[in-house]
Amino acid sequence: MSLLKISDLHVSVSGTPILKGVNLEIKQGEVHALMGPNGSGKSTLAYAMAGHPSYEITKGKVEIDGTDISELDPNERARLGLFLAFQYPVVIPGVKVADFLRHAMSNVRNPDRKEGEKLIPMREFRKELRDQMSELGMDLEMARRYLNDGFSGGEKKRMEILQLAMLKPKFAVLDETDSGLDSDAVKVVSEGLNRLTGPEMGVLIITHHERLLEFNQPQFTHVMLAGRIVETGDASLAAELHEHGYSSVRERHPDAAAEEVVEAV
């Protein structure tokens, strides 16, 4: 069983400390939820894990199966089994969805592959692509379009789940995938994620809301305040936060709440 381990992680953006000692372990097969108010550091954690160059790890490390990935390029982290679904998926004009997915799949399934070497067989790729797009209720014509170019918000989020289905990572981080979606789109994305979760994939769902968690009940719910995980519970904690907000968490953790006030000023 693979393990994603985050140890005493400190991250700064443009010289400003955002994360101040995050500790978290996710095993394959587990579903974790990460919640917290705006500005608490949730997305910073996601981008730092994935290797975004603007997010500087100043202390601590991120490991997959004992390998420190903190200094690796994003593509190397992906080959080791890490996937990030973006809150705001990037538009890539000129790159067709099918071409993008075929190259990405080939690199992930054959980590030692060099650019220009053999891709996954076209017949195998097309069958898997059709099957997965059908499961997500996606028009097959989308595979011929440029990646996210002209896509609606719901189409972009479905595309993130399609990538997840095709790449089959060990660990998936979903950064507010439900953000900006109507109820029908949230249902489709949630059910798609639920179909993919299982013993071979650990999932970290970063969300403000409970909607995505209705179909993907977490075994562990973590609450972040002022750049730290201050509390961990089960699915009932997510339900409490959804119903009552973060006031009770702030009362239980006054030091972190005080830091929030200072940073806001």
C-alpha positions, 0 to 999 in steps of 0.5 A: 500500500502506497503512502503520501506523507507530508511532514512539517511543511512550510510554504511561502508565496512571494516571500510571504509564509502561507503554510506553517507546519502541515502534517498529513498522511494519506494511504491508497484507498483512503478518502480525505477531506480538507476544509477551511475558510478562505485564505487558510492555505488549502490551495497553497498546499495543493499547488506546493504538492504538485510543484507549482514554481510560485510556491516555495517549500521553505521547510519540511517535505512531501514524500511518496513511498519514502521518496522526497518529491519536494524538489522534483519537477511536476511531471516527475511527481506525476510519474510517481503517481500524484495528480492535481485537479485544478480549481481553475483548469488551464486552457491550452489552445492548439493541443487536442484533448486526445493527443494530450491524454495519449501522451500523458497516459504513455508517460505515466504508465511507462515512467522511463519513456523518453519523448519521441518513443512509442506511445500507448497503442491507438486502438487501446487508447481509443477504447479506454477513452470512449468508455470513460467519456461515456461513463462521464456523459461526455460528447466524444467530439470533445476529444477532438477539441483543444484542451479546455478551449471554449469549454463551459465550467462544467465541461472543464471539471468533467475533463479533470475527472476524465484525466483522473480516470485515464491516468489512474494515479496513486494519489489524487488531489482535487482543489475545489472541483465543485467550485462554480458548478450547478447542482447537476454538474456537481452530481455528475462530477461527484458520481464520476469521482465516486466510481474511480475511488477504490483501494488503488487510489488515495484522494484528498478533496479540498472543498468549502462545501459538502456537496462533493462529499455526499457521494464521496464520504471521507474517512478523515476530515481535516480543518485548516486555519492560518496555514496549519491543520488544527483538527481532524475527524470523520465525515461528521466533522465535515457535516458540522462545518457545512451546517455551522461554519468555522466559529466552533473550530475557532473557539476550540483553537484560539491561537490559530484564530488569533493568527487569522486576525493578525494576517487579515490586518 
